[in-house]
Amino acid sequence: MKLIIYMFFFTLGSWGLAAGLFFPAFRWEMFLGMIAPLVIGLLTLFCEKKIYDRNPADLTPFMLKAFAGKMIFYGSYFIYIFTFYTFNPMPFIISFTCYFITLHISEALFFKSIFKQV
């Protein structure tokens, strides 16, 4: 579970650094691009760890359901953000993409570490 704590602090720290020092005009766009992948990534990782510890065979069906749920959530999130918020979309898209990729890479490394133990 240390990975979840590291992911949380790395993500918030990198957002704070980027928004505070380099791009203060785009801090809210960057925050909105960071928060959805962070929350969904942490919840998914937490559930995956819990399921894997209980019964590793249940992990694949959960991941399929989580994938479908993420597609629906992220699609709805983008529609909501672009419909109801007026801001510069490019920092949001760049932030979302960077955090989405980074958090999924960390999830892949998590899987590598737990499957290596078997």
N, CA, C and O atoms as a GROMACS GRO file, in nm:
protein
  472
    1MET      N    1   0.081  -0.120   0.000
    1MET     CA    2   0.000   0.000   0.000
    1MET      C    3   0.086   0.127   0.000
    1MET      O    4   0.036   0.238  -0.013
    2LYS      N    5   0.216   0.106   0.015
    2LYS     CA    6   0.305   0.222   0.008
    2LYS      C    7   0.299   0.288  -0.129
    2LYS      O    8   0.316   0.409  -0.142
    3LEU      N    9   0.276   0.207  -0.232
    3LEU     CA   10   0.268   0.261  -0.367
    3LEU      C   11   0.156   0.363  -0.379
    3LEU      O   12   0.171   0.465  -0.447
    4ILE      N   13   0.043   0.337  -0.314
    4ILE     CA   14  -0.070   0.430  -0.320
    4ILE      C   15  -0.031   0.564  -0.257
    4ILE      O   16  -0.066   0.670  -0.309
    5ILE      N   17   0.039   0.558  -0.146
    5ILE     CA   18   0.084   0.681  -0.079
    5ILE      C   19   0.184   0.755  -0.166
    5ILE      O   20   0.177   0.877  -0.179
    6TYR      N   21   0.278   0.681  -0.226
    6TYR     CA   22   0.377   0.744  -0.314
    6TYR      C   23   0.310   0.808  -0.436
    6TYR      O   24   0.344   0.919  -0.475
    7MET      N   25   0.213   0.736  -0.495
    7MET     CA   26   0.143   0.791  -0.610
    7MET      C   27   0.070   0.920  -0.573
    7MET      O   28   0.072   1.018  -0.648
    8PHE      N   29   0.005   0.918  -0.458
    8PHE     CA   30  -0.071   1.034  -0.414
    8PHE      C   31   0.021   1.156  -0.396
    8PHE      O   32  -0.008   1.264  -0.449
    9PHE      N   33   0.129   1.138  -0.324
    9PHE     CA   34   0.218   1.251  -0.297
    9PHE      C   35   0.296   1.295  -0.420
    9PHE      O   36   0.321   1.414  -0.438
   10PHE      N   37   0.335   1.201  -0.505
   10PHE     CA   38   0.404   1.238  -0.629
   10PHE      C   39   0.312   1.321  -0.718
   10PHE      O   40   0.353   1.423  -0.773
   11THR      N   41   0.188   1.276  -0.731
   11THR     CA   42   0.094   1.346  -0.819
   11THR      C   43   0.061   1.485  -0.767
   11THR      O   44   0.066   1.583  -0.842
   12LEU      N   45   0.028   1.495  -0.639
   12LEU     CA   46  -0.002   1.627  -0.583
   12LEU      C   47   0.122   1.717  -0.582
   12LEU      O   48   0.113   1.837  -0.606
   13GLY      N   49   0.237   1.658  -0.553
   13GLY     CA   50   0.361   1.736  -0.551
   13GLY      C   51   0.397   1.788  -0.689
   13GLY      O   52   0.437   1.903  -0.703
   14SER      N   53   0.384   1.704  -0.790
   14SER     CA   54   0.418   1.749  -0.925
   14SER      C   55   0.319   1.854  -0.974
   14SER      O   56   0.357   1.949  -1.042
   15TRP      N   57   0.191   1.838  -0.937
   15TRP     CA   58   0.093   1.940  -0.974
   15TRP      C   59   0.126   2.072  -0.903
   15TRP      O   60   0.124   2.179  -0.964
   16GLY      N   61   0.156   2.064  -0.773
   16GLY     CA   62   0.189   2.186  -0.698
   16GLY      C   63   0.312   2.255  -0.753
   16GLY      O   64   0.315   2.378  -0.762
   17LEU      N   65   0.411   2.178  -0.790
   17LEU     CA   66   0.533   2.236  -0.846
   17LEU      C   67   0.506   2.300  -0.981
   17LEU      O   68   0.546   2.414  -1.006
   18ALA      N   69   0.438   2.227  -1.068
   18ALA     CA   70   0.411   2.279  -1.202
   18ALA      C   71   0.316   2.399  -1.196
   18ALA      O   72   0.337   2.499  -1.265
   19ALA      N   73   0.211   2.389  -1.116
   19ALA     CA   74   0.113   2.497  -1.109
   19ALA      C   75   0.164   2.616  -1.030
   19ALA      O   76   0.130   2.731  -1.061
   20GLY      N   77   0.244   2.591  -0.929
   20GLY     CA   78   0.291   2.701  -0.845
   20GLY      C   79   0.408   2.776  -0.903
   20GLY      O   80   0.416   2.898  -0.892
   21LEU      N   81   0.501   2.704  -0.965
   21LEU     CA   82   0.623   2.768  -1.013
   21LEU      C   83   0.622   2.801  -1.162
   21LEU      O   84   0.666   2.908  -1.203
   22PHE      N   85   0.573   2.708  -1.242
   22PHE     CA   86   0.591   2.724  -1.386
   22PHE      C   87   0.468   2.776  -1.459
   22PHE      O   88   0.481   2.858  -1.550
   23PHE      N   89   0.350   2.731  -1.422
   23PHE     CA   90   0.229   2.769  -1.495
   23PHE      C   91   0.116   2.810  -1.399
   23PHE      O   92   0.012   2.745  -1.397
   24PRO      N   93   0.135   2.915  -1.321
   24PRO     CA   94   0.030   2.951  -1.224
   24PRO      C   95  -0.102   2.994  -1.290
   24PRO      O   96  -0.207   2.984  -1.228
   25ALA      N   97  -0.097   3.040  -1.413
   25ALA     CA   98  -0.220   3.082  -1.480
   25ALA      C   99  -0.310   2.964  -1.516
   25ALA      O  100  -0.430   2.980  -1.538
   26PHE      N  101  -0.250   2.844  -1.522
   26PHE     CA  102  -0.325   2.726  -1.562
   26PHE      C  103  -0.342   2.626  -1.449
   26PHE      O  104  -0.361   2.507  -1.474
   27ARG      N  105  -0.337   2.671  -1.324
   27ARG     CA  106  -0.339   2.578  -1.212
   27ARG      C  107  -0.469   2.498  -1.204
   27ARG      O  108  -0.466   2.380  -1.169
   28TRP      N  109  -0.583   2.560  -1.235
   28TRP     CA  110  -0.710   2.487  -1.225
   28TRP      C  111  -0.728   2.389  -1.340
   28TRP      O  112  -0.782   2.280  -1.322
   29GLU      N  113  -0.682   2.427  -1.459
   29GLU     CA  114  -0.688   2.334  -1.571
   29GLU      C  115  -0.601   2.211  -1.542
   29GLU      O  116  -0.640   2.097  -1.569
   30MET      N  117  -0.483   2.237  -1.486
   30MET     CA  118  -0.392   2.127  -1.453
   30MET      C  119  -0.448   2.043  -1.339
   30MET      O  120  -0.432   1.920  -1.339
   31PHE      N  121  -0.514   2.106  -1.244
   31PHE     CA  122  -0.574   2.032  -1.133
   31PHE      C  123  -0.686   1.940  -1.184
   31PHE      O  124  -0.692   1.823  -1.147
   32LEU      N  125  -0.773   1.993  -1.268
   32LEU     CA  126  -0.882   1.912  -1.323
   32LEU      C  127  -0.829   1.799  -1.410
   32LEU      O  128  -0.889   1.692  -1.417
   33GLY      N  129  -0.716   1.822  -1.477
   33GLY     CA  130  -0.654   1.716  -1.556
   33GLY      C  131  -0.584   1.613  -1.471
   33GLY      O  132  -0.562   1.500  -1.516
   34MET      N  133  -0.550   1.648  -1.348
   34MET     CA  134  -0.479   1.557  -1.259
   34MET      C  135  -0.572   1.478  -1.169
   34MET      O  136  -0.545   1.362  -1.140
   35ILE      N  137  -0.680   1.538  -1.122
   35ILE     CA  138  -0.758   1.478  -1.014
   35ILE      C  139  -0.833   1.352  -1.057
   35ILE      O  140  -0.838   1.256  -0.980
   36ALA      N  141  -0.891   1.350  -1.176
   36ALA     CA  142  -0.966   1.231  -1.218
   36ALA      C  143  -0.876   1.109  -1.234
   36ALA      O  144  -0.908   1.004  -1.179
   37PRO      N  145  -0.764   1.118  -1.306
   37PRO     CA  146  -0.676   1.000  -1.314
   37PRO      C  147  -0.621   0.958  -1.178
   37PRO      O  148  -0.600   0.839  -1.153
   38LEU      N  149  -0.597   1.055  -1.090
   38LEU     CA  150  -0.545   1.022  -0.958
   38LEU      C  151  -0.648   0.944  -0.876
   38LEU      O  152  -0.616   0.838  -0.823
   39VAL      N  153  -0.768   0.996  -0.866
   39VAL     CA  154  -0.870   0.930  -0.784
   39VAL      C  155  -0.905   0.793  -0.841
   39VAL      O  156  -0.911   0.695  -0.767
   40ILE      N  157  -0.927   0.785  -0.970
   40ILE     CA  158  -0.962   0.658  -1.032
   40ILE      C  159  -0.845   0.560  -1.023
   40ILE      O  160  -0.865   0.442  -0.996
   41GLY      N  161  -0.724   0.608  -1.044
   41GLY     CA  162  -0.606   0.522  -1.034
   41GLY      C  163  -0.586   0.468  -0.894
   41GLY      O  164  -0.555   0.350  -0.877
   42LEU      N  165  -0.602   0.552  -0.793
   42LEU     CA  166  -0.585   0.508  -0.654
   42LEU      C  167  -0.694   0.409  -0.614
   42LEU      O  168  -0.666   0.309  -0.548
   43LEU      N  169  -0.818   0.438  -0.652
   43LEU     CA  170  -0.927   0.346  -0.619
   43LEU      C  171  -0.908   0.210  -0.687
   43LEU      O  172  -0.929   0.105  -0.626
   44THR      N  173  -0.869   0.214  -0.812
   44THR     CA  174  -0.847   0.090  -0.886
   44THR      C  175  -0.734   0.009  -0.824
   44THR      O  176  -0.746  -0.112  -0.805
   45LEU      N  177  -0.625   0.076  -0.794
   45LEU     CA  178  -0.510   0.007  -0.736
   45LEU      C  179  -0.544  -0.052  -0.599
   45LEU      O  180  -0.506  -0.164  -0.568
   46PHE      N  181  -0.616   0.023  -0.520
   46PHE     CA  182  -0.658  -0.026  -0.388
   46PHE      C  183  -0.746  -0.150  -0.402
   46PHE      O  184  -0.725  -0.250  -0.333
   47CYS      N  185  -0.844  -0.144  -0.491
   47CYS     CA  186  -0.933  -0.258  -0.512
   47CYS      C  187  -0.859  -0.378  -0.570
   47CYS      O  188  -0.885  -0.492  -0.531
   48GLU      N  189  -0.767  -0.353  -0.663
   48GLU     CA  190  -0.690  -0.462  -0.722
   48GLU      C  191  -0.605  -0.533  -0.618
   48GLU      O  192  -0.596  -0.656  -0.618
   49LYS      N  193  -0.544  -0.458  -0.531
   49LYS     CA  194  -0.461  -0.518  -0.426
   49LYS      C  195  -0.547  -0.601  -0.331
   49LYS      O  196  -0.510  -0.712  -0.292
   50LYS      N  197  -0.662  -0.547  -0.294
   50LYS     CA  198  -0.751  -0.617  -0.204
   50LYS      C  199  -0.802  -0.747  -0.268
   50LYS      O  200  -0.807  -0.852  -0.202
   51ILE      N  201  -0.840  -0.740  -0.394
   51ILE     CA  202  -0.890  -0.858  -0.464
   51ILE      C  203  -0.778  -0.960  -0.483
   51ILE      O  204  -0.800  -1.080  -0.466
   52TYR      N  205  -0.660  -0.913  -0.518
   52TYR     CA  206  -0.547  -1.006  -0.539
   52TYR      C  207  -0.511  -1.078  -0.410
   52TYR      O  208  -0.482  -1.198  -0.413
   53ASP      N  209  -0.513  -1.008  -0.299
   53ASP     CA  210  -0.481  -1.072  -0.171
   53ASP      C  211  -0.586  -1.175  -0.132
   53ASP      O  212  -0.554  -1.277  -0.072
   54ARG      N  213  -0.711  -1.148  -0.166
   54ARG     CA  214  -0.820  -1.240  -0.132
   54ARG      C  215  -0.821  -1.362  -0.225
   54ARG      O  216  -0.821  -1.476  -0.179
   55ASN      N  217  -0.823  -1.338  -0.357
   55ASN     CA  218  -0.827  -1.447  -0.455
   55ASN      C  219  -0.774  -1.395  -0.589
   55ASN      O  220  -0.845  -1.321  -0.657
   56PRO      N  221  -0.653  -1.430  -0.627
   56PRO     CA  222  -0.594  -1.379  -0.752
   56PRO      C  223  -0.676  -1.410  -0.877
   56PRO      O  224  -0.668  -1.336  -0.976
   57ALA      N  225  -0.754  -1.516  -0.876
   57ALA     CA  226  -0.834  -1.551  -0.993
   57ALA      C  227  -0.946  -1.450  -1.020
   57ALA      O  228  -0.995  -1.441  -1.132
   58ASP      N  229  -0.986  -1.376  -0.920
   58ASP     CA  230  -1.092  -1.276  -0.936
   58ASP      C  231  -1.041  -1.145  -0.995
   58ASP      O  232  -1.120  -1.055  -1.022
   59LEU      N  233  -0.910  -1.133  -1.014
   59LEU     CA  234  -0.853  -1.007  -1.059
   59LEU      C  235  -0.888  -0.975  -1.204
   59LEU      O  236  -0.921  -0.861  -1.236
   60THR      N  237  -0.882  -1.072  -1.292
   60THR     CA  238  -0.911  -1.047  -1.434
   60THR      C  239  -1.055  -1.002  -1.457
   60THR      O  240  -1.076  -0.903  -1.528
   61PRO      N  241  -1.156  -1.069  -1.400
   61PRO     CA  242  -1.293  -1.016  -1.418
   61PRO      C  243  -1.311  -0.875  -1.362
   61PRO      O  244  -1.382  -0.793  -1.421
   62PHE      N  245  -1.246  -0.847  -1.250
   62PHE     CA  246  -1.254  -0.712  -1.195
   62PHE      C  247  -1.190  -0.610  -1.290
   62PHE      O  248  -1.245  -0.502  -1.311
   63MET      N  249  -1.076  -0.645  -1.347
   63MET     CA  250  -1.007  -0.552  -1.437
   63MET      C  251  -1.090  -0.524  -1.562
   63MET      O  252  -1.089  -0.412  -1.613
   64LEU      N  253  -1.161  -0.623  -1.612
   64LEU     CA  254  -1.249  -0.600  -1.727
   64LEU      C  255  -1.361  -0.504  -1.692
   64LEU      O  256  -1.393  -0.414  -1.769
   65LYS      N  257  -1.421  -0.524  -1.576
   65LYS     CA  258  -1.528  -0.434  -1.531
   65LYS      C  259  -1.473  -0.294  -1.505
   65LYS      O  260  -1.537  -0.194  -1.538
   66ALA      N  261  -1.354  -0.287  -1.445
   66ALA     CA  262  -1.293  -0.157  -1.417
   66ALA      C  263  -1.260  -0.083  -1.546
   66ALA      O  264  -1.276   0.038  -1.554
   67PHE      N  265  -1.214  -0.156  -1.648
   67PHE     CA  266  -1.183  -0.095  -1.776
   67PHE      C  267  -1.309  -0.032  -1.838
   67PHE      O  268  -1.306   0.082  -1.884
   68ALA      N  269  -1.418  -0.107  -1.837
   68ALA     CA  270  -1.544  -0.054  -1.891
   68ALA      C  271  -1.592   0.066  -1.810
   68ALA      O  272  -1.637   0.165  -1.867
   69GLY      N  273  -1.581   0.056  -1.679
   69GLY     CA  274  -1.622   0.168  -1.594
   69GLY      C  275  -1.536   0.292  -1.615
   69GLY      O  276  -1.587   0.404  -1.614
   70LYS      N  277  -1.406   0.271  -1.634
   70LYS     CA  278  -1.317   0.384  -1.659
   70LYS      C  279  -1.350   0.452  -1.792
   70LYS      O  280  -1.348   0.574  -1.801
   71MET      N  281  -1.378   0.373  -1.894
   71MET     CA  282  -1.414   0.432  -2.024
   71MET      C  283  -1.537   0.520  -2.011
   71MET      O  284  -1.540   0.632  -2.064
   72ILE      N  285  -1.638   0.470  -1.942
   72ILE     CA  286  -1.761   0.547  -1.924
   72ILE      C  287  -1.734   0.672  -1.840
   72ILE      O  288  -1.781   0.780  -1.873
   73PHE      N  289  -1.658   0.656  -1.730
   73PHE     CA  290  -1.631   0.769  -1.643
   73PHE      C  291  -1.549   0.877  -1.714
   73PHE      O  292  -1.585   0.994  -1.710
   74TYR      N  293  -1.440   0.837  -1.779
   74TYR     CA  294  -1.356   0.937  -1.845
   74TYR      C  295  -1.429   1.007  -1.959
   74TYR      O  296  -1.411   1.127  -1.980
   75GLY      N  297  -1.510   0.933  -2.033
   75GLY     CA  298  -1.590   0.996  -2.138
   75GLY      C  299  -1.687   1.098  -2.081
   75GLY      O  300  -1.699   1.209  -2.132
   76SER      N  301  -1.755   1.060  -1.975
   76SER     CA  302  -1.848   1.152  -1.908
   76SER      C  303  -1.775   1.272  -1.850
   76SER      O  304  -1.824   1.384  -1.856
   77TYR      N  305  -1.658   1.246  -1.793
   77TYR     CA  306  -1.578   1.353  -1.733
   77TYR      C  307  -1.538   1.457  -1.838
   77TYR      O  308  -1.549   1.577  -1.814
   78PHE      N  309  -1.491   1.409  -1.952
   78PHE     CA  310  -1.452   1.502  -2.059
   78PHE      C  311  -1.572   1.582  -2.109
   78PHE      O  312  -1.562   1.703  -2.129
   79ILE      N  313  -1.684   1.516  -2.128
   79ILE     CA  314  -1.804   1.587  -2.173
   79ILE      C  315  -1.845   1.692  -2.070
   79ILE      O  316  -1.877   1.806  -2.107
   80TYR      N  317  -1.843   1.656  -1.943
   80TYR     CA  318  -1.881   1.749  -1.838
   80TYR      C  319  -1.784   1.869  -1.832
   80TYR      O  320  -1.827   1.984  -1.826
   81ILE      N  321  -1.655   1.840  -1.835
   81ILE     CA  322  -1.555   1.947  -1.825
   81ILE      C  323  -1.566   2.043  -1.943
   81ILE      O  324  -1.567   2.165  -1.924
   82PHE      N  325  -1.575   1.989  -2.063
   82PHE     CA  326  -1.578   2.077  -2.180
   82PHE      C  327  -1.713   2.146  -2.200
   82PHE      O  328  -1.720   2.247  -2.271
   83THR      N  329  -1.818   2.095  -2.140
   83THR     CA  330  -1.949   2.157  -2.153
   83THR      C  331  -1.971   2.268  -2.051
   83THR      O  332  -2.024   2.374  -2.084
   84PHE      N  333  -1.929   2.244  -1.926
   84PHE     CA  334  -1.967   2.336  -1.819
   84PHE      C  335  -1.855   2.427  -1.768
   84PHE      O  336  -1.881   2.515  -1.687
   85TYR      N  337  -1.734   2.408  -1.814
   85TYR     CA  338  -1.624   2.494  -1.769
   85TYR      C  339  -1.569   2.573  -1.886
   85TYR      O  340  -1.553   2.522  -1.996
   86THR      N  341  -1.541   2.700  -1.860
   86THR     CA  342  -1.479   2.784  -1.962
   86THR      C  343  -1.335   2.808  -1.922
   86THR      O  344  -1.307   2.883  -1.829
   87PHE      N  345  -1.246   2.745  -1.991
   87PHE     CA  346  -1.104   2.760  -1.965
   87PHE      C  347  -1.027   2.716  -2.088
   87PHE      O  348  -1.085   2.669  -2.186
   88ASN      N  349  -0.897   2.732  -2.082
   88ASN     CA  350  -0.810   2.691  -2.191
   88ASN      C  351  -0.800   2.538  -2.190
   88ASN      O  352  -0.748   2.482  -2.093
   89PRO      N  353  -0.846   2.470  -2.293
   89PRO     CA  354  -0.850   2.323  -2.288
   89PRO      C  355  -0.713   2.256  -2.305
   89PRO      O  356  -0.695   2.143  -2.261
   90MET      N  357  -0.617   2.323  -2.367
   90MET     CA  358  -0.490   2.257  -2.394
   90MET      C  359  -0.413   2.218  -2.267
   90MET      O  360  -0.363   2.106  -2.260
   91PRO      N  361  -0.401   2.305  -2.165
   91PRO     CA  362  -0.334   2.261  -2.042
   91PRO      C  363  -0.408   2.145  -1.974
   91PRO      O  364  -0.344   2.057  -1.915
   92PHE      N  365  -0.540   2.146  -1.981
   92PHE     CA  366  -0.618   2.036  -1.924
   92PHE      C  367  -0.585   1.906  -1.996
   92PHE      O  368  -0.559   1.804  -1.931
   93ILE      N  369  -0.585   1.907  -2.127
   93ILE     CA  370  -0.559   1.786  -2.205
   93ILE      C  371  -0.417   1.736  -2.182
   93ILE      O  372  -0.396   1.615  -2.167
   94ILE      N  373  -0.321   1.825  -2.179
   94ILE     CA  374  -0.182   1.785  -2.155
   94ILE      C  375  -0.166   1.727  -2.015
   94ILE      O  376  -0.102   1.624  -1.996
   95SER      N  377  -0.224   1.794  -1.917
   95SER     CA  378  -0.216   1.746  -1.779
   95SER      C  379  -0.284   1.611  -1.765
   95SER      O  380  -0.227   1.519  -1.705
   96PHE      N  381  -0.403   1.597  -1.819
   96PHE     CA  382  -0.476   1.470  -1.811
   96PHE      C  383  -0.394   1.358  -1.875
   96PHE      O  384  -0.380   1.250  -1.818
   97THR      N  385  -0.341   1.384  -1.993
   97THR     CA  386  -0.265   1.282  -2.064
   97THR      C  387  -0.141   1.240  -1.986
   97THR      O  388  -0.114   1.121  -1.973
   98CYS      N  389  -0.067   1.336  -1.935
   98CYS     CA  390   0.056   1.305  -1.860
   98CYS      C  391   0.025   1.224  -1.735
   98CYS      O  392   0.090   1.123  -1.709
   99TYR      N  393  -0.073   1.267  -1.657
   99TYR     CA  394  -0.106   1.194  -1.535
   99TYR      C  395  -0.168   1.059  -1.565
   99TYR      O  396  -0.141   0.961  -1.495
  100PHE      N  397  -0.251   1.051  -1.667
  100PHE     CA  398  -0.313   0.925  -1.705
  100PHE      C  399  -0.205   0.822  -1.741
  100PHE      O  400  -0.209   0.708  -1.693
  101ILE      N  401  -0.112   0.862  -1.824
  101ILE     CA  402  -0.004   0.769  -1.865
  101ILE      C  403   0.084   0.733  -1.747
  101ILE      O  404   0.116   0.616  -1.727
  102THR      N  405   0.124   0.831  -1.668
  102THR     CA  406   0.212   0.806  -1.554
  102THR      C  407   0.147   0.712  -1.453
  102THR      O  408   0.211   0.620  -1.403
  103LEU      N  409   0.022   0.736  -1.421
  103LEU     CA  410  -0.046   0.652  -1.323
  103LEU      C  411  -0.071   0.511  -1.376
  103LEU      O  412  -0.070   0.415  -1.299
  104HIS      N  413  -0.094   0.497  -1.505
  104HIS     CA  414  -0.109   0.363  -1.560
  104HIS      C  415   0.024   0.288  -1.568
  104HIS      O  416   0.027   0.166  -1.554
  105ILE      N  417   0.131   0.359  -1.590
  105ILE     CA  418   0.263   0.294  -1.584
  105ILE      C  419   0.291   0.246  -1.443
  105ILE      O  420   0.344   0.136  -1.424
  106SER      N  421   0.257   0.326  -1.343
  106SER     CA  422   0.279   0.283  -1.205
  106SER      C  423   0.190   0.163  -1.171
  106SER      O  424   0.230   0.076  -1.094
  107GLU      N  425   0.070   0.158  -1.227
  107GLU     CA  426  -0.016   0.042  -1.207
  107GLU      C  427   0.045  -0.083  -1.272
  107GLU      O  428   0.038  -0.192  -1.216
  108ALA      N  429   0.103  -0.066  -1.389
  108ALA     CA  430   0.170  -0.179  -1.456
  108ALA      C  431   0.290  -0.228  -1.374
  108ALA      O  432   0.314  -0.348  -1.365
  109LEU      N  433   0.365  -0.135  -1.317
  109LEU     CA  434   0.478  -0.174  -1.232
  109LEU      C  435   0.430  -0.244  -1.105
  109LEU      O  436   0.497  -0.335  -1.055
  110PHE      N  437   0.316  -0.203  -1.054
  110PHE     CA  438   0.256  -0.270  -0.939
  110PHE      C  439   0.224  -0.415  -0.975
  110PHE      O  440   0.254  -0.507  -0.898
  111PHE      N  441   0.162  -0.436  -1.092
  111PHE     CA  442   0.131  -0.572  -1.135
  111PHE      C  443   0.258  -0.654  -1.154
  111PHE      O  444   0.262  -0.772  -1.118
  112LYS      N  445   0.359  -0.592  -1.209
  112LYS     CA  446   0.485  -0.664  -1.227
  112LYS      C  447   0.541  -0.709  -1.092
  112LYS      O  448   0.592  -0.820  -1.079
  113SER      N  449   0.530  -0.624  -0.992
  113SER     CA  450   0.584  -0.660  -0.861
  113SER      C  451   0.503  -0.770  -0.792
  113SER      O  452   0.562  -0.858  -0.729
  114ILE      N  453   0.370  -0.768  -0.803
  114ILE     CA  454   0.293  -0.870  -0.735
  114ILE      C  455   0.298  -1.003  -0.810
  114ILE      O  456   0.292  -1.109  -0.748
  115PHE      N  457   0.307  -0.999  -0.943
  115PHE     CA  458   0.314  -1.124  -1.018
  115PHE      C  459   0.453  -1.186  -1.010
  115PHE      O  460   0.470  -1.306  -1.031
  116LYS      N  461   0.551  -1.105  -0.981
  116LYS     CA  462   0.688  -1.156  -0.966
  116LYS      C  463   0.699  -1.241  -0.840
  116LYS      O  464   0.780  -1.334  -0.835
  117GLN      N  465   0.618  -1.212  -0.739
  117GLN     CA  466   0.621  -1.285  -0.612
  117GLN      C  467   0.569  -1.427  -0.628
  117GLN      O  468   0.603  -1.514  -0.548
  118VAL      N  469   0.487  -1.451  -0.729
  118VAL     CA  470   0.425  -1.583  -0.745
  118VAL      C  471   0.522  -1.684  -0.800
  118VAL      O  472   0.486  -1.800  -0.819
   0.00000   0.00000   0.00000
